[in-house]
Structure formats: C-alpha cells, structure tokens
C-alpha cells in the first residue's frame, strides 16, 4: 500500500467535515465546521458558495494539516462531496452569481416543472431522460433562474453543483460527476451518459453545462492560487467527487448489488446499488460511481431536521442542562420518548415539515400532529416525530416492493443511528434488519476512498469492504408490530384525508410570502 494520506471533505446541510485517511482506511485526523442554511422565503433553500462551501473547505484543510502535522506533499489525492444536487451559476471569472439553490427541499420550481411538462410532455421527459420531474430535479431550477433572474442567467458561464464548485476552485476545471448529472433531470441521459440537446434547448445552452466524469476520475490538479489559499501542495490530484449521499453510501460499505444505504441525516436518503438501471414512477435512478453499476434512489425531506426543530422550539430546559454539563439534549429527549409507548399513546406525526419527496413527490405537503390530548407529554410528541419518520420509511419500502425492488441488505448510517430508540422503532415499524457499520465517519470517508481509487490504489469501489465492517445488526422484535401496523394505517389515511387542505394552506402561505 502506498505511503501518504488521502483527503476527503464533505459539505453537508448543517455542517462540513474533513478527514485524512491512510490508504488502509485508518483515520488519522478529522475536523468539523458547523454552518447554517438560508431560507429567504418559504420553499426556497440556499447556501453561500464562497461563504459556506469554499470557506468550510479551506478551514477544514488547514485544521487537518495542523492537527496531523503532516506535510501537504504527503497528501496523495483529494476527494470532495457536498449536498446535492444543487444549482450554482458562476460567471466567466468563476464568481458565483447568486447563492446555490439546494436539492429537493427547495421547491421553488413547481411552475417550471409544469412548464416543461406542458411543452415537452410528461411521458416524453420520462422516456428520454429516465425520470419524472420533482423538486429534486435541477433542470427546472435552472429554468427558474432563467424565468425569474434573467440578468443572472445571462451572465452565467457555467451551472455547477456544490461539489463541482469545490473542484473548480481547486483546479480551475468545470465538471460534474456522472452520478450527480442525473440530478440535473431532465437534461441528462443516464443510459447514454450525455446531455440531451433537444431538452437543453428549452432550459440552457449545452455549452453552459460542464463535462461529466466518473466520481473517482481525476479532473485536474491543485492550482498555485488554490494551494496558497488552502495550504495544499500545488499539483495534488483532485477527483470529480459526488453528492454527499452517494459518498455516504460508499462510506457505509455499499459494495454488492442489493446493498442499500439508509442515511439518517437532516433528511432521509437511500441509495441501493443495482446491476441494471431500474426506472420506476415513484423513485429516481442513476449511474452509480463507476461503470457497470447503477443506483436506485429515494428520500424524505425531513428526519434529523425534525429533531433539531423540536430541540430549538421546545428543548430550552434540556439544552440548558446540556450546557451545564448534563447529558446531550437529544439523549434526554430519547429518554423521555422511551417512557412513552409504541404508537406514542395515539399521537401520529406526518413528518412533511418541508414538503415530501419519495414516494409522494408533494412539495405542498405540510407537517401534522394528529390526536393531541391534554395528557400527552413532551416525550409523546418527540416519539411521534421519530415514529412519523419510521412510517415514511416504511411507505417508501412498500412502494419500492410494489414496483419490484427489494434491498438485500440495509446499511443504516448518519447521526440518527446514535439514537438506539429510533433505530429500534424503524426496525420494528418496518419489519427490517438494520446493519450499522462500525465506523460512522460519513461522506468524507467515502470521499477519501474515491480519492484513492482515482490514483489507482483500489481496483474498484467494491474494495470499500477493506475499510468498512458492520458493528451490529438491529433486529425487529415483533412485540410492538401490531401497534405500529395500526398507527401506520392511520398515518397513510391521514395524508390522503388532509392533502387538499395542505395544498390550500401552502398556496395561501406562499401568496403571503
């Protein structure tokens, strides 16, 4: 194995993390930087490309070099990932023209989706590009800029993703990775792996869309300017990188066909590695991170963001206890929730606090707490939120199975896996085993592996088995399944019963905004 280190940096929704890893997978150093997310109006979610993405990258790299004491020339290769798929227009000089528009939680482009479906035809879009248009798609968001910010659109030389902007700042080369390019639906043909001219004509000229690379391919090398800013060595190879969820899947140990990563982050995202491209009505599909592998994908809009919301709005006492040396606030909430019971004493939460992605694809869905009575406690409410996410996962798994897709193994990762109660609820409510990897470093660890693959240290991404082992398996015990089955049935019916009211309310709020 080569001497030296691999650098991986991931820009997440609420924090960024970087790692230095030896080629055998040994973690040498890590550093995390928290950050925020802007919501200028309901349904609009953005981040400052320089103030967050590039800032965090520079801070992390300098911190890692200081912590580890290694020389910059000891870094063999660099891999990055970031939230996605995002849209960032930059000008001829590489300057961002506006904040980056975020992934599926940003629902601003509903009118543009309708516009494209009206002009091109919904089924034609699905036939040519392989996916239906949802809030996850970046193509309509580029069209939104064209329709609503024509001066920005006119000045845009390139439309980049979040991780591609990091690669651009490091190398000066505009790029997109093949996995993330599928997120630029309906602009990208995942079968032919190329941009689609006849669709691009309705959204953006092809020459403003960058060349696509496999995630492990070396795009360029660190420039002198980037070396001066970051402390890295000029000439260090930089691979294309990918979206954070795909890098997280790799870090979770997704190696075999049928392996599925279930990521408990601010949102829920799942990626299953498949031998063929599977296209269905309710989910997304893409190439995976190297040739010969595909991915089957879906996600919910909220998960950890719900527990964060609960802490910020109702956890004043627990947060104060944490500040005074007491247990973590989330650990206190989990203890309260454990004192409740399966079904949260008849309290059901629809977790659609930011709309919903798969399988509903309803950006106008809203959150609901149903069944509140005076005897309900803070612990009941918190448990209902945890169960609501579990029911959403079950909904996804059931629709997947109806469309002929079933994971062989579920690997659970992310901050939510620290909550043992939550993992038990998901396992019991869904009737599935959750395999929890020994390491929970996250997407940056997958980035480091991609960096190693790019310079030939590994033969394929399946070699991630050398780095990742399963620590434990959470099994459903069955005793609470009847309670979960009953409440899940109400959960499903509750959305259908309130959907039209949700839409009326969302449209009213949007009009006020």
C-alpha positions as a printed Julia matrix, in Angstrom:
513×3 Matrix{Float64}:
   0.0    0.0     0.0
   1.29   3.47   -0.89
   2.8    5.8     1.69
   0.88   9.01    2.28
  -2.64  10.18    3.01
  -5.99  10.64    1.29
  -8.03  13.79    1.91
 -11.82  13.73    1.91
 -14.05  16.75    2.55
 -17.85  16.78    2.64
 -20.11  19.85    2.77
 -23.34  18.8     4.48
 -26.63  20.52    5.18
 -25.72  21.85    8.63
 -22.01  21.09    8.89
 -18.92  20.23    6.88
 -16.4   17.53    7.73
 -12.99  16.56    6.5
 -10.74  13.58    7.15
  -7.22  12.45    6.5
  -7.08   8.7     5.95
  -4.26   6.27    5.35
  -4.63   4.07    2.25
  -5.53   1.13    4.53
  -8.56   3.06    5.85
  -7.05   4.19    9.16
  -8.41   7.57   10.24
  -5.58   9.98   11.02
  -7.42  13.24   11.68
 -10.85  14.8    11.29
 -12.35  18.25   11.64
 -15.91  19.55   11.55
 -17.26  23.04   10.9
 -20.92  23.91   11.6
 -22.84  26.2     9.28
 -26.32  27.42    8.58
 -28.74  27.33    5.69
 -30.69  30.27    4.28
 -34.44  30.24    3.66
 -35.2   33.62    2.05
 -38.86  32.65    1.62
 -40.98  29.53    2.16
 -39.82  26.71   -0.08
 -36.55  28.44   -1.02
 -33.38  26.92    0.48
 -29.95  28.31   -0.39
 -26.29  28.44    0.65
 -23.48  30.88    0.01
 -20.96  29.09   -2.22
 -17.94  31.08   -1.0
 -19.16  31.91    2.49
 -20.07  28.3     3.31
 -18.82  25.75    0.78
 -15.37  27.13   -0.03
 -14.91  28.74    3.39
 -15.54  25.45    5.15
 -13.22  23.57    2.79
 -10.33  25.96    3.46
 -10.87  25.96    7.24
 -11.07  22.16    7.33
  -7.94  21.58    5.24
  -5.85  23.98    7.29
  -7.15  22.43   10.53
  -6.36  18.9     9.32
  -2.83  19.86    8.34
  -2.29  21.46   11.74
  -3.83  18.59   13.72
  -1.99  15.85   11.87
   1.33  17.62   11.45
   1.77  16.07    8.02
   3.31  17.88    5.09
   0.95  19.0     2.31
   3.06  17.0    -0.14
   2.15  13.84    1.81
  -1.46  14.11    0.57
  -1.75  11.74   -2.39
  -5.17  12.75   -3.7
  -8.27  14.78   -2.82
 -11.95  13.83   -2.96
 -14.94  16.03   -2.2
 -18.69  15.72   -1.82
 -21.45  18.16   -0.98
 -25.19  18.49   -0.67
 -26.92  17.91   -3.93
 -27.98  18.09   -6.47
 -27.55  21.88   -6.28
 -27.53  24.66   -8.85
 -24.85  27.37   -8.76
 -24.39  29.77  -11.69
 -20.88  31.23  -11.97
 -19.6   33.88  -14.37
 -16.69  33.8   -16.81
 -14.25  34.6   -13.99
 -15.62  31.79  -11.8
 -17.5   34.08   -9.41
 -20.85  32.88   -8.02
 -23.72  35.0    -9.33
 -26.15  34.08   -6.56
 -26.37  31.65   -3.63
 -26.53  27.99   -4.56
 -30.06  26.61   -4.87
 -30.29  23.43   -2.82
 -31.61  19.95   -3.51
 -35.14  18.53   -3.14
 -36.07  20.52   -0.05
 -36.08  23.6    -2.3
 -39.47  23.59   -4.0
 -39.37  26.92   -5.85
 -39.53  25.44   -9.36
 -43.03  23.92   -9.31
 -44.2   26.26  -12.1
 -41.13  25.41  -14.18
 -41.84  21.69  -13.79
 -45.36  22.31  -15.07
 -43.95  24.46  -17.89
 -41.57  21.74  -19.07
 -44.21  19.03  -18.8
 -46.61  21.17  -20.81
 -44.1   21.88  -23.58
 -42.32  18.54  -23.74
 -44.88  16.12  -22.33
 -44.54  14.31  -19.01
 -44.15  10.88  -20.59
 -41.69  12.17  -23.2
 -39.5   13.55  -20.42
 -39.6   10.2   -18.62
 -38.85   8.26  -21.81
 -35.91  10.42  -22.86
 -34.32  11.32  -19.53
 -35.43   8.32  -17.47
 -37.11  10.21  -14.65
 -40.13  12.32  -13.83
 -39.6   15.88  -12.68
 -39.78  16.57   -8.95
 -38.35  19.13   -6.55
 -35.16  17.05   -6.6
 -34.54  17.87  -10.26
 -32.07  20.66  -11.02
 -33.16  21.35  -14.6
 -36.34  23.19  -13.57
 -34.31  25.24  -11.08
 -32.04  26.46  -13.87
 -35.21  27.36  -15.76
 -36.45  29.17  -12.64
 -33.33  31.36  -12.78
 -33.98  31.97  -16.47
 -37.58  32.98  -15.74
 -37.07  34.95  -12.54
 -33.48  36.21  -12.59
 -32.76  36.84  -16.27
 -29.73  39.02  -15.54
 -28.12  36.17  -13.57
 -28.98  33.67  -16.27
 -27.49  35.91  -18.98
 -24.19  36.27  -17.12
 -23.87  32.59  -16.19
 -20.95  30.87  -17.92
 -21.36  27.56  -16.07
 -24.02  25.94  -13.95
 -22.24  23.84  -11.33
 -23.13  21.57   -8.45
 -21.91  22.18   -4.91
 -19.06  19.66   -5.02
 -18.17  20.74   -8.56
 -17.66  24.27   -7.28
 -15.05  22.98   -4.82
 -13.33  21.11   -7.65
 -13.45  24.26   -9.77
 -11.9   26.37   -7.03
  -9.16  23.78   -6.59
  -8.37  23.07  -10.24
  -9.99  25.71  -12.43
 -11.78  22.93  -14.34
 -15.61  22.97  -14.65
 -17.04  19.49  -14.09
 -19.92  17.39  -12.88
 -19.82  13.76  -11.8
 -21.9   11.24  -13.72
 -23.92  10.23  -10.65
 -24.92  13.83   -9.86
 -25.59  14.65  -13.51
 -28.73  12.51  -13.27
 -29.93  15.0   -10.66
 -29.89  17.62  -13.41
 -33.02  16.0   -14.85
 -34.37  16.28  -17.45
 -31.12  17.42  -19.06
 -29.08  14.2   -18.73
 -29.49  10.81  -20.4
 -28.36   8.29  -17.79
 -28.22   5.44  -20.33
 -26.03   7.23  -22.87
 -24.31   9.31  -20.18
 -24.62  12.57  -22.08
 -26.56  15.84  -22.07
 -29.76  15.85  -24.14
 -29.7   18.64  -26.77
 -33.43  18.6   -27.57
 -34.32  19.13  -23.91
 -31.46  21.53  -23.16
 -32.84  23.83  -25.86
 -35.77  24.56  -23.54
 -33.64  25.24  -20.45
 -29.99  26.17  -21.02
 -27.4   26.05  -23.84
 -25.29  22.92  -23.74
 -22.08  24.91  -23.61
 -23.03  26.14  -20.13
 -23.15  22.57  -18.8
 -19.8   21.03  -17.8
 -18.17  17.78  -18.87
 -19.23  14.73  -16.84
 -16.69  12.45  -15.13
 -16.88   9.29  -13.06
 -16.67  10.27   -9.39
 -13.21   8.76   -8.95
 -11.71  10.25  -12.12
  -9.0   12.88  -11.69
 -10.39  16.14  -13.08
  -7.31  18.26  -12.53
  -4.65  19.27  -10.03
  -4.48  21.88   -7.32
  -3.52  25.24   -8.82
  -1.0   27.65   -7.37
  -3.76  30.03   -6.28
  -5.74  27.26   -4.57
  -2.57  25.98   -2.88
  -1.93  29.42   -1.42
  -5.5   29.68   -0.1
  -5.77  26.18    1.36
  -2.23  25.19    2.32
  -2.38  22.21   -0.03
   0.5   21.35   -2.32
   0.27  22.6    -5.87
  -0.2   19.73   -8.3
  -2.11  17.4    -5.93
  -4.67  15.33   -7.92
  -8.35  16.15   -7.39
 -11.09  13.67   -8.34
 -14.56  14.67   -9.54
 -16.27  13.77   -6.28
 -20.01  13.37   -5.92
 -23.15  14.23   -3.98
 -22.93  13.68   -0.23
 -25.47  10.85   -0.17
 -23.52   8.8    -2.72
 -20.26   9.32   -0.83
 -22.09   8.35    2.35
 -23.32   5.16    0.67
 -19.74   4.27   -0.17
 -18.61   5.04    3.37
 -21.42   2.82    4.68
 -19.96  -0.16    2.86
 -22.35  -0.37   -0.1
 -20.33  -2.85   -2.14
 -22.61  -5.56   -3.5
 -25.66  -5.32   -5.74
 -28.69  -5.13   -3.46
 -26.86  -3.25   -0.71
 -28.87  -0.17    0.31
 -27.67   2.75    2.38
 -30.35   4.35    4.55
 -28.98   7.71    5.67
 -30.4    9.39    8.76
 -29.2   12.95    8.29
 -31.17  16.18    8.27
 -33.29  14.3     5.74
 -33.65  10.63    4.84
 -31.9    9.42    1.73
 -31.45   5.92    0.43
 -29.3    4.53   -2.34
 -29.3    0.92   -3.49
 -26.58  -0.41   -5.76
 -28.06  -2.3    -8.71
 -26.71  -4.23  -11.67
 -29.2   -2.62  -14.05
 -30.84   0.78  -14.43
 -34.24   0.49  -12.72
 -36.73   3.17  -13.7
 -39.99   3.45  -11.8
 -42.75   6.0   -11.39
 -42.02   6.98   -7.79
 -38.25   6.89   -7.39
 -35.07   8.06   -9.09
 -32.33   6.13  -10.81
 -28.85   6.94  -11.93
 -25.46   5.57  -12.74
 -23.55   4.82   -9.56
 -19.96   5.96   -9.06
 -18.2    3.76  -11.62
 -19.03   1.95  -14.82
 -21.14  -1.21  -14.58
 -23.12  -0.15  -11.51
 -26.34   1.8   -11.13
 -28.23   3.3    -8.24
 -31.87   3.27   -7.2
 -32.67   6.26   -5.05
 -35.26   7.99   -2.95
 -35.53  10.25    0.03
 -37.7   12.02    2.56
 -37.45  15.76    3.14
 -37.08  15.63    6.91
 -35.53  13.44    9.59
 -32.83  14.99   11.76
 -34.19  18.42   10.83
 -37.34  17.43   12.77
 -35.4   16.59   15.92
 -33.4   19.81   15.5
 -36.65  21.76   15.15
 -38.04  20.1    18.28
 -34.87  20.9    20.25
 -34.83  24.52   19.13
 -38.52  25.15   19.76
 -39.29  23.03   22.83
 -35.98  21.96   24.33
 -34.91  25.04   26.27
 -34.6   23.14   29.56
 -32.74  20.18   28.03
 -30.34  22.46   26.15
 -29.63  24.35   29.37
 -28.93  21.07   31.15
 -26.51  20.11   28.38
 -24.7   23.46   28.69
 -24.33  22.88   32.44
 -22.59  19.56   31.93
 -25.64  17.34   31.74
 -26.48  14.79   29.06
 -26.83  15.72   25.41
 -30.25  17.27   24.76
 -31.13  14.59   22.19
 -30.27  11.86   24.69
 -32.67  13.49   27.16
 -35.42  13.6    24.53
 -34.83   9.93   23.69
 -35.17   9.02   27.35
 -38.48  10.87   27.53
 -39.67   9.17   24.33
 -38.75   5.77   25.75
 -41.17   6.42   28.62
 -43.96   6.67   26.05
 -45.16   3.56   24.2
 -45.34   2.23   20.66
 -47.84   4.46   18.88
 -46.96   7.43   21.15
 -50.19   6.98   23.06
 -52.31   7.59   19.98
 -50.33  10.55   18.65
 -49.35  10.49   14.95
 -46.99  12.85   13.16
 -46.89  13.43    9.43
 -43.23  14.47    9.0
 -43.81  16.66    5.95
 -42.43  19.83    7.52
 -40.61  20.71    4.28
 -42.93  19.03    1.79
 -42.16  15.44    0.87
 -40.03  13.72   -1.72
 -40.49   9.99   -2.39
 -42.89   8.4    -2.79
 -45.37  11.31   -2.54
 -43.48  13.96   -4.53
 -45.62  16.61   -2.9
 -43.81  19.9    -2.24
 -47.02  21.36   -0.79
 -47.4   18.69    1.91
 -47.15  20.03    5.45
 -46.48  18.55    8.87
 -49.31  17.34   11.07
 -49.56  16.31   14.73
 -52.8   14.33   14.93
 -54.51  13.0    18.03
 -53.26  15.51   20.61
 -54.88  15.28   24.04
 -54.15  17.08   27.28
 -52.46  14.03   28.74
 -49.79  13.95   26.04
 -46.29  14.79   27.18
 -43.19  16.2    25.54
 -41.89  12.64   25.31
 -45.01  11.51   23.45
 -44.61  14.31   20.91
 -40.94  13.52   20.37
 -41.67   9.82   19.97
 -44.43  10.63   17.47
 -41.87  12.53   15.35
 -39.48   9.56   15.43
 -42.3    7.19   14.52
 -43.51   9.51   11.75
 -40.12   9.23   10.06
 -40.22   5.45   10.53
 -43.66   5.29    8.88
 -42.33   7.38    6.0
 -39.5    4.89    5.52
 -42.0    2.03    5.6
 -44.1    3.81    2.98
 -41.05   4.05    0.72
 -40.13   0.39    1.22
 -43.68  -0.77    0.47
 -43.92   1.24   -2.74
 -40.48   0.01   -3.77
 -41.63  -3.57   -3.34
 -44.8   -2.9    -5.32
 -42.54  -1.75   -8.15
 -40.41  -4.89   -7.92
 -37.46  -3.56   -5.92
 -36.33  -5.02   -2.61
 -32.99  -4.38   -0.87
 -30.92  -7.41    0.12
 -29.24  -5.57    2.98
 -29.95  -2.19    4.61
 -26.95  -0.29    5.99
 -28.06   2.49    8.36
 -25.76   5.48    8.76
 -25.84   9.1     9.87
 -26.36  10.99   13.08
 -29.77   9.44   13.67
 -28.2    6.0    14.21
 -26.83   7.26   17.55
 -30.41   7.17   18.79
 -30.85   3.5    19.65
 -34.55   4.01   20.38
 -35.09   5.43   16.88
 -33.29   2.53   15.23
 -35.47   0.08   17.16
 -38.62   1.95   16.14
 -37.63   1.89   12.46
 -36.7   -1.8    12.59
 -39.95  -2.75   14.35
 -42.27  -0.48   12.37
 -40.8   -1.55    9.01
 -40.04  -5.17    9.85
 -36.46  -4.93    8.59
 -32.96  -5.54    9.87
 -30.68  -2.51   10.08
 -26.94  -3.18    9.64
 -24.97  -0.46   11.38
 -21.33  -0.04   10.28
 -18.59   0.09   12.89
 -17.39   3.45   11.63
 -19.77   6.38   11.33
 -17.35   8.89    9.85
 -19.66   9.75    7.0
 -19.39  11.01    3.45
 -15.9   12.45    3.87
 -14.61   8.91    4.44
 -16.16   7.86    1.13
 -14.56  10.9    -0.49
 -11.16   9.75    0.71
 -11.76   6.31   -0.79
 -12.75   7.88   -4.13
  -9.51   9.86   -4.0
  -7.59   6.61   -3.56
  -9.49   4.89   -6.35
  -8.68   7.8    -8.64
  -4.93   7.3    -8.33
  -5.1    3.52   -8.67
  -4.84   2.4    -5.05
  -8.0    0.3    -5.48
  -9.3   -1.7    -8.42
 -13.0   -1.0    -7.9
 -15.37   0.6    -5.44
 -16.24  -2.86   -4.08
 -12.83  -2.71   -2.39
 -14.51  -0.5     0.22
 -15.01  -3.83    2.04
 -11.39  -3.43    3.12
 -12.33  -0.29    5.04
 -15.85  -0.89    6.38
 -17.2   -3.58    8.74
 -20.67  -3.94   10.29
 -20.71  -3.3    14.03
 -24.19  -4.58   14.89
 -27.5   -5.6    13.4
 -30.77  -4.24   14.8
 -33.49  -6.89   14.53
 -37.24  -6.31   14.77
 -38.58  -7.99   17.91
 -42.2   -8.16   16.74
 -43.93  -7.34   20.02
 -44.8   -3.77   19.02
 -45.65  -4.57   15.39
 -49.46  -4.66   15.94
 -49.36  -1.14   17.44
 -47.19   0.14   14.62
 -49.39  -1.52   11.98
 -52.49   0.21   13.34
 -50.89   3.64   13.58
 -49.22   3.27   10.2
 -52.6    2.64    8.58
 -53.92   5.86   10.14
 -50.72   7.64    9.05
 -51.33   6.67    5.42
 -55.01   7.59    5.5
 -54.33  10.89    7.29
 -52.3   12.27    4.41
 -54.96  11.37    1.87
 -57.67  12.91    4.06
 -55.82  16.21    4.52
 -53.96  16.55    1.21
 -56.3   19.08   -0.35
 -56.28  21.17    2.83
 -52.47  21.04    2.88
 -52.34  22.39   -0.65
 -54.82  25.18    0.09
 -52.82  26.21    3.13
 -49.46  26.02    1.35
 -50.74  28.14   -1.53
 -52.12  30.7     0.91
 -48.8   30.91    2.81
 -46.87  31.17   -0.45
 -49.15  34.02   -1.53
 -48.49  35.85    1.73
 -44.73  35.3     1.24
